[in-house]
Amino acid sequence: MNLLIKSFCQSRRYLQSLFLFKKLLPISKPGISTFPSVLKSCSSLPSLDAGLMNHGYLIKCGVLNYCIDVRNGLLLMYVELGEFHNAYKLFDEMPVRSNNNVFDHIIHGLGTSGAYHDVVITFENMVKSSIIPNVHSLCHIIKACSNLNSTKQANFVHDYVNQNGFHNHVLITNSLISMYAKIGRLDLAQKVFQNMIQKDIVSWNSLITVYAKNQNSPQVFNLFLSLKQAKNPLPNVITFLALLSCVKEVSIGKSIHSHLIRTNLYSNFQIGTAIFNMYAKCERLDYARIVFEQINKTLVSWNALISAYKQKGYDKEAVDIYKRLLTEPDLKPDSFSFANVLPAYANLGNLKRIKSIHSMIIKHGLDMYQDVVLCTAILDAYGKCSDVKAAEFLFSCMRDPSTASWNAIISVYNMNNKIKNAMVVFQEMVRGKVLVDCITLVTVIQSCGQMGCLKKGNMIHKFVFSKGFCSYLIVGNALIDMYMRCGCVKSGEMVFDSMCVKNIVTWNTMIYGYMKVGCFFTGLKFFNHVQLEYKPDSVTVISLLQGSVAISGSFLEMVHGYILKFGLDYETQIMNILIDSYAKIGNVEKAQDLFARNDFKRDQSSWNIMIAAYGMNGQGSESCNIFTKMIENGYVPDPITFISLLSACSHCGLIEEGFKFFDLMVNKYKIQPTIEHLTCIIDMLGRANGLKEAYEMIKSGNYQKPVWGALLSACRNNMDMEIGELVRDKLSQMGCDSFEYYSLLSNLYSLNNKWDEVMEIRRVFGDMKKKPGLSSLNNETNDNRKRTTPFFSENTKWILPFSWPATTAITI
């Protein structure tokens, strides 16, 4: 029977072996040599219950006390069944541990299961028992030391390796390199690598990958050059993946790209994705897009391209890629996809798509309240689209909002000029003892800057000081910006001088602040200092462009030269501001030349700026032509497009064209008219002696004070007393006590020689102080000159070429 049980086990008929052993027990006592076969059958089936029953029988028979082979067999059974706790407990109870194979099996099992502490203890017991582990056991031991992050144990294992002759084994030394890298001792990893007599590609890749993860690009490229000089072994996919992750210059990346094509490694999926990521990181999205179309696309690739376009401000392109992702049959967008495309839709003002994505998030079962990035993205998106109520509702649905969520709702209020609400939320955070971080303070400081409230800004500054946030760089930068916005230059300078650490953002904030308050030459001095320590970036140049229009055209050309020098002429935002600056100083030809450049990546703002550029320089017909070209190039006009277009038509006397464009905006593009649109229409009607039509147009709607103020201004320009008094009555009903409106009314009365009314207005509003005006370049603009010849006679009846919705309401 014993021989038959062994035979069944050797022929892998384990079930028959166990069945026969069970039949044998009532008949006679099994031989000791039978138990290893039975235990082997238990582990091979596998059957833990049978193994536990046999373990109990062995204890009852007392076999474990004197038979080493049976103990080892039982130990190996537990290891192979994955019962490492039972195996280690049995191992710990063994009086004699003479079998190296048992130790190695224990270490292998514990290492595979992640019981790294037990691996180290087992290894220490092996050393005490003078038992030498095999190579694979040593690799498990080294891995355990790295995961425990213990330098002391790592040094102990390394010394053991050297003393027992394992230091020349490539597999062991490669494991040592990885171990030292994981515990942060790159110097020791480098030392192990240098002492290796033989190195394989894994050895090179281990060290190259280590330096790549630590973004030590010089060491990575030095090791790669050494590998190429050695000629053996040859670099493989892992080598180039590490190399591509460290590329910071496009020229180097293109060189590696071409080498991979020549060596037929470009077809590898991981390599293609790495090249795509490299170009995206180097901000060459044109190259990244080409590679993207060639590689096997995963969701990570799609998300990476959407993210790259979003970060560079190419919102339309990001949205297009997202739409293509939705058509992929085997892929579904995840939280990362949504978090990246939401800002793009927000910048495009597409509230409908944002709500659609919100519904998709709910449908897919994503927990946006736990995903801080996604929750912040959707709150921010609603804020940018001025849907504050949706953002507030979303925030109110959160059971326990995180600090990031509080920061997001404060930012929403900032974006929509509800600064008081933002301050209230911050006060609720402080009262509720919600953890306040740097982002919170920066956002609140920005609120004070936007509100121009120096008193509250000083209070927040004291709060920052009391909580120990003054040493944080971003907080210091925000404080400088706040003081500069409030016109308190000295306080901004004091914060700047007190900062121990400064970066390019700090200097840019100072330059921007000086330019904003009119200290242009002080800003130039700071710019000269920036060039000595930093490479000026796009924000630096934008700050200079802000002051260039106010200084001189030659200074603008100097800034243009800096843009070319620093290689920033490919950035759309900078080029847009440069075009706008040339237009503002009257050099519309230069603006047109820049706009027409082939390498200029135009966006919607570029077209809007060019339309406005022609309009402000009296070339209204060219504005209309540019609008036509914009439509032909596939761009959809937005509200700002029509503001620029209507303003150009108004100032250039293109009254009929202006009303046609307004009709196009309302009826074709379904854009709700805003205060700015209505102001342009009223101005056009005023220039055409159509103030009665303008009054009839707006009196039936629930329009806000700025619209009526624009009509009053048109009455003043046309000296129309009749309509002016009707507008006065309407503003009185609305409870308007603005000095500007009554100043217009006073001027209207004086132009019509009604001095009694003028004196009455001055008596009532004499205590109100007029805000001092700021002169700008070329004060004597054509708009300030009184028009002498009307476009139409007084008897002309202006017929509006569109049906005006009587219920239209503009709320600000």
ABEGO torsion letter per residue (X at the ends): XAAAAAAAAAAGBAAAAAAAAAAAAAABBBBAAAAAAAAAAAAAOBBAAAAAAAAAAAAAAGAAAABAAAAAAAAAAAAAAGBAAAAAAAAAABABBABAAAAAAAAAAAAAAGBAAAAAAAAAAAAAAGBBBBAAAAAAAAAAAAAAGBAAAAAAAAAAAAAAGAAABAAAAAAAAAAAAAAGBAAAAAAAAAABABBBAAAAAAAAAAAAAAGBAAAAAAAAAAAAAAGOBBBBAAAAAAAAAABABAAAAAAAAAAAAAAGAAABAAAAAAAAAAAAAAGBAAAAAAAAAABBBBAAAAAAAAAAAAAAGBAAAAAAAAAAAAABAABBBBAAAAAAAAAAAAAAGBAAAAAAAAAAAAAAGBBAAABAAAAAAAAAAAAAAGBAAAAAAAAAABABBBAAAAAAAAAAAAAAGBAAAAAAAAAAAAAAGBBBBAAAAAAAAAAAAAAGBAAAAAAAAAAAAAAGAAABAAAAAAAAAAAAAAGBAAAAAAAAAABABBBAAAAAAAAAAAAAAGBAAAAAAAAAAAAAABBBBAAAAAAAAAAAAAABAAAAAAAAAAAAAAGAAABAAAAAAAAAAAAAAGBAAAAAAAAABAABBBBAAAAAAAAAAAAAAGBAAAAAAAAAAAAAAGBBBBAAAAAAAAAAAAAAGBAAAAAAAAAAAAAAAGBBBBAAAAAAAAAAAAAAGAAAAAAAAAAABBBBAAAAAAAAAAAAAAGBAAAAAAAAAAAAAAGBABAAAAAAAAAAAAAAGBAAAAAAAAAAAAABBBBBBBBBBGABBAAABBBABBABBAABBBBBABBBBAABBBBX
